[in-house]
Amino acid sequence: MPSQQESAMMRGTPRTFVGSVVLDLAGPVDPATAAQVRAELERHPRIRACELDAASGTLVVTARAAADRNDVVAVLERLGCPVRG
């Protein structure tokens, strides 16, 4: 049985990405949590930037080097922002 992180990605989707990836969160995010998400992800050494539309729950993450989607999903889950599967 796949873990929560694995189920958050479609089968066959590469675990690593370069450039930008769009993640659909399970729902809207309050402004304080959105700020935490941005701050944590932008501290990651392989992440260049992230943009979170808190109202729609859409997150765009841009990597400076190959980044692991599971790292991003783990931060989101820890902050209470699960990715829609």
C-alpha positions in Angstrom: 0.0 0.0 0.0 1.5 3.4 -0.9 2.3 6.0 1.7 0.5 9.3 1.9 3.3 11.0 0.1 3.3 8.4 -2.7 -0.5 8.6 -3.1 -0.2 12.4 -3.5 1.4 11.9 -6.9 0.0 10.3 -10.0 1.5 6.9 -10.9 4.5 7.4 -13.2 5.1 10.9 -12.1 8.9 11.4 -11.5 9.7 12.0 -7.9 12.3 14.7 -8.8 11.7 17.8 -10.7 13.7 20.6 -12.2 12.0 24.0 -13.0 8.5 24.4 -11.7 5.8 22.0 -10.5 2.2 22.9 -9.6 0.6 21.2 -6.6 -3.1 21.3 -5.9 -3.7 21.4 -2.1 -6.7 19.8 -0.5 -8.3 23.2 0.2 -7.7 26.9 0.9 -4.9 27.8 3.2 -5.1 30.5 5.9 -2.6 33.4 5.4 -0.4 32.5 8.4 0.0 28.9 7.2 0.7 30.2 3.7 3.5 32.3 5.0 4.9 29.3 6.9 4.8 27.1 3.8 6.6 29.8 1.7 9.2 30.3 4.4 10.0 26.6 4.9 10.1 25.7 1.2 12.3 28.7 0.3 14.8 27.6 3.0 15.2 24.3 1.2 18.6 24.4 -0.6 17.2 23.1 -3.9 14.1 25.4 -4.0 14.4 28.8 -5.6 10.9 30.1 -5.0 7.3 29.2 -4.3 4.1 30.9 -4.9 1.0 29.9 -3.0 -2.5 31.1 -3.9 -4.0 30.7 -0.5 -7.6 31.0 -1.6 -7.5 28.3 -4.3 -4.9 26.1 -2.6 -2.6 26.1 -5.7 1.2 26.0 -5.0 3.9 26.5 -7.6 7.3 25.4 -6.5 10.4 26.3 -8.6 13.6 24.4 -8.1 17.1 25.7 -8.6 18.4 22.1 -8.9 16.7 18.6 -9.0 14.4 18.6 -6.0 12.4 15.7 -4.6 8.6 16.1 -4.6 8.4 14.0 -1.5 10.4 16.7 0.4 7.8 19.3 -0.7 4.8 17.1 0.2 6.3 16.3 3.6 6.6 20.0 4.5 3.0 20.6 3.3 1.6 17.6 5.3 3.5 18.7 8.4 2.0 22.2 8.2 -1.5 20.8 7.6 -1.7 21.4 3.9 -2.1 18.0 2.3 -1.8 17.7 -1.5 -4.9 16.6 -3.3 -4.4 13.1 -4.7 
